[in-house]
Amino acid sequence: MLQRKGVFAILSVLGLFLILHMAFSPAQFSVRIVATTAVGGVAFLLMTLSIFLSTRISALESWFGGLDRMYQVHKIGGVFAGLLVLAHFFAVQKELPVGADPIVNSLTPSGPLGMIALVISLGLSLNRKIPYSKWRPAHKLMGLVYFLVIGHFMTAPAVFVAQFGVSGMMLILAAIIGVLSYFYSVFGMNKRTALKYEIEAVNPMERATEIVLKPLAGALKHKPGQFAFVEIQGKGWAEPHPFTISSAPGEDNLRFTIKVLGDWTRKVREELTVGGKVDVRGPYGCFDTTGAGDKQIWLAGGVGLTPFLSMIRAMQPDDTRNIHLVYAARDKKDAIFLEELQARAEKLGNVTIVSLFSDEGNFARVDMMKTKLPDALNTYEYFMCGPKPMIEAIMKDLKKEGVSREKIHTEAFEFR
Ligand SMILES: Cc1cc2nc3c(=O)[nH]c(=O)nc-3n(C[C@H](O)[C@H](O)[C@H](O)COP(=O)(O)OP(=O)(O)OC[C@H]3O[C@@H](n4cnc5c(N)ncnc54)[C@H](O)[C@@H]3O)c2cc1C
């Protein structure tokens, strides 16, 4: 769930900027100039926020509720920034303010250029039809827009900081953070935090592949439910991909279960061989069931099982929680690890596995769950991971059943 702390911090920064901007505006400026420049400033701060969040600094996770939530805020911040830039562009006074140098301004048409670049790159960024491997480099072009915007408020139509000293200083500080964040994330400076692994086994499963990685030096320390970025070394493997760690903390090797979904995951199944080198960066994520109530429903849709797999593998016999793991799959064959789960549940005693196979007419739906669970739905705390439409539909129905939002926790398997 998105944490309020991060949202509050963002709103506080924006609020501070607006207060300073209005309080210290030159008296001769019209309300229109103050308002439209404030809109432009807020847009720039939101752009900076989006770039800052893309650094994947793990210390920020607790502010937002996980890296997946940080990416959601990154996206929402970017879209709002785009809309505010449009508002600023069309509403701002077109005549130059008193004191602005017309020659300097005609030499730096960063406003119109920035607008064109913004519209193109926002269009690219929001287009979900572009394959991720092509989308990622195109998305990085957003940095160009950012640099044009810095050029814009530092030059035309009048140097922002010269006109609005106090709020202008805030924008300069934001620009420094934004530029550093951009170089850090785009030029892979966070690569230095990667841990080196070697592929020990590649286990084909039903429409999925399990990869087992042996640490070459230090091993990743994670909690059940967390994920990591997996970057296979070698030609043709391109960008890092996020996967939930399906092994339990403390196991010698790291295990990932990867469903074949597109080109990269198919390549994993068809071409990955034992002995290959892999960089792993993480752990990330705050999908944690340990601090929740005693009665829990874990709902897994297909490969959305992976966080729960790690949790069950890590579970100790003294765990007193009453857990129902509802595992929804297309059919029995597709329900990978079902036998292992059943064996572990039997041993643990506090876990009940409820399998739902859609080929038998059993779907992951709230009405179906009602018939399979012993108590009223609003007495449980929910943890869900699976396809977005399934999670959204169940959340809606749980709310209708009186389950409060605070009792529903979800893990999104996508960032864009
Ligand atoms: C936090 C998290 C945990 C995940 N855990 C698992 C897991 O345990 N098992 C599993 O099978 N899948 C998991 N996924 C999904 C997995 O990352 C994608 O299915 C995989 O990257 C698809 O790659 P592809 O090129 O084969 O497919 P494509 O068809 O190219 O991509 C399908 C979708 O996956 C996403 N995606 C693709 N490449 C990347 C990337 N490099 N970085 C971020 N997102 C990308 C995009 O949203 C894209 O639309 C997880 C995703 C996230 C965000």
PDBQT file of the ligand as one rigid body, heavy atoms in Angstrom, charges set to zero:
ROOT
HETATM    1  C1  LIG A 501       8.295  -6.151  -8.465  1.00  0.00    +0.000 C 
HETATM    2  C2  LIG A 501       8.149  -7.170  -9.557  1.00  0.00    +0.000 A 
HETATM    3  C3  LIG A 501       8.295  -8.527  -9.267  1.00  0.00    +0.000 A 
HETATM    4  C4  LIG A 501       8.142  -9.474 -10.270  1.00  0.00    +0.000 A 
HETATM    5  N1  LIG A 501       8.285 -10.798  -9.961  1.00  0.00    +0.000 NA
HETATM    6  C5  LIG A 501       8.116 -11.738 -10.924  1.00  0.00    +0.000 A 
HETATM    7  C6  LIG A 501       8.279 -13.129 -10.631  1.00  0.00    +0.000 A 
HETATM    8  O1  LIG A 501       8.583 -13.550  -9.518  1.00  0.00    +0.000 OA
HETATM    9  N2  LIG A 501       8.092 -14.008 -11.652  1.00  0.00    +0.000 N 
HETATM   10  C7  LIG A 501       7.762 -13.593 -12.914  1.00  0.00    +0.000 A 
HETATM   11  O2  LIG A 501       7.615 -14.432 -13.793  1.00  0.00    +0.000 OA
HETATM   12  N3  LIG A 501       7.603 -12.284 -13.212  1.00  0.00    +0.000 NA
HETATM   13  C8  LIG A 501       7.785 -11.356 -12.262  1.00  0.00    +0.000 A 
HETATM   14  N4  LIG A 501       7.673 -10.018 -12.574  1.00  0.00    +0.000 N 
HETATM   15  C9  LIG A 501       7.353  -9.630 -13.968  1.00  0.00    +0.000 C 
HETATM   16  C10 LIG A 501       8.610  -9.696 -14.834  1.00  0.00    +0.000 C 
HETATM   17  O3  LIG A 501       9.522  -8.691 -14.455  1.00  0.00    +0.000 OA
HETATM   18  C11 LIG A 501       8.235  -9.499 -16.296  1.00  0.00    +0.000 C 
HETATM   19  O4  LIG A 501       7.289 -10.457 -16.656  1.00  0.00    +0.000 OA
HETATM   20  C12 LIG A 501       9.419  -9.666 -17.196  1.00  0.00    +0.000 C 
HETATM   21  O5  LIG A 501      10.369  -8.660 -16.949  1.00  0.00    +0.000 OA
HETATM   22  C13 LIG A 501       8.919  -9.625 -18.635  1.00  0.00    +0.000 C 
HETATM   23  O6  LIG A 501       9.987  -9.525 -19.526  1.00  0.00    +0.000 OA
HETATM   24  P1  LIG A 501       9.838  -9.894 -21.077  1.00  0.00    +0.000 P 
HETATM   25  O7  LIG A 501      10.787  -9.024 -21.829  1.00  0.00    +0.000 OA
HETATM   26  O8  LIG A 501       9.970 -11.347 -21.290  1.00  0.00    +0.000 OA
HETATM   27  O9  LIG A 501       8.345  -9.538 -21.427  1.00  0.00    +0.000 OA
HETATM   28  P2  LIG A 501       7.725  -8.271 -22.143  1.00  0.00    +0.000 P 
HETATM   29  O10 LIG A 501       6.544  -8.765 -22.915  1.00  0.00    +0.000 OA
HETATM   30  O11 LIG A 501       8.748  -7.465 -22.846  1.00  0.00    +0.000 OA
HETATM   31  O12 LIG A 501       7.235  -7.432 -20.913  1.00  0.00    +0.000 OA
HETATM   32  C14 LIG A 501       6.015  -7.670 -20.277  1.00  0.00    +0.000 C 
HETATM   33  C15 LIG A 501       5.848  -6.577 -19.224  1.00  0.00    +0.000 C 
HETATM   34  O13 LIG A 501       6.810  -6.780 -18.203  1.00  0.00    +0.000 OA
HETATM   35  C16 LIG A 501       7.353  -5.532 -17.764  1.00  0.00    +0.000 C 
HETATM   36  N5  LIG A 501       8.787  -5.519 -17.998  1.00  0.00    +0.000 N 
HETATM   37  C17 LIG A 501       9.440  -6.054 -19.048  1.00  0.00    +0.000 A 
HETATM   38  N6  LIG A 501      10.756  -5.875 -18.923  1.00  0.00    +0.000 NA
HETATM   39  C18 LIG A 501      10.940  -5.189 -17.772  1.00  0.00    +0.000 A 
HETATM   40  C19 LIG A 501      12.083  -4.678 -17.096  1.00  0.00    +0.000 A 
HETATM   41  N7  LIG A 501      13.310  -4.845 -17.591  1.00  0.00    +0.000 N 
HETATM   42  N8  LIG A 501      11.902  -4.005 -15.948  1.00  0.00    +0.000 NA
HETATM   43  C20 LIG A 501      10.657  -3.805 -15.446  1.00  0.00    +0.000 A 
HETATM   44  N9  LIG A 501       9.546  -4.277 -16.028  1.00  0.00    +0.000 NA
HETATM   45  C21 LIG A 501       9.679  -4.953 -17.180  1.00  0.00    +0.000 A 
HETATM   46  C22 LIG A 501       6.647  -4.446 -18.535  1.00  0.00    +0.000 C 
HETATM   47  O14 LIG A 501       5.556  -3.961 -17.766  1.00  0.00    +0.000 OA
HETATM   48  C23 LIG A 501       6.137  -5.160 -19.743  1.00  0.00    +0.000 C 
HETATM   49  O15 LIG A 501       4.991  -4.541 -20.260  1.00  0.00    +0.000 OA
HETATM   50  C24 LIG A 501       7.847  -9.063 -11.593  1.00  0.00    +0.000 A 
HETATM   51  C25 LIG A 501       7.731  -7.708 -11.891  1.00  0.00    +0.000 A 
HETATM   52  C26 LIG A 501       7.886  -6.775 -10.879  1.00  0.00    +0.000 A 
HETATM   53  C27 LIG A 501       7.774  -5.320 -11.225  1.00  0.00    +0.000 C 
ENDROOT
TORSDOF 0
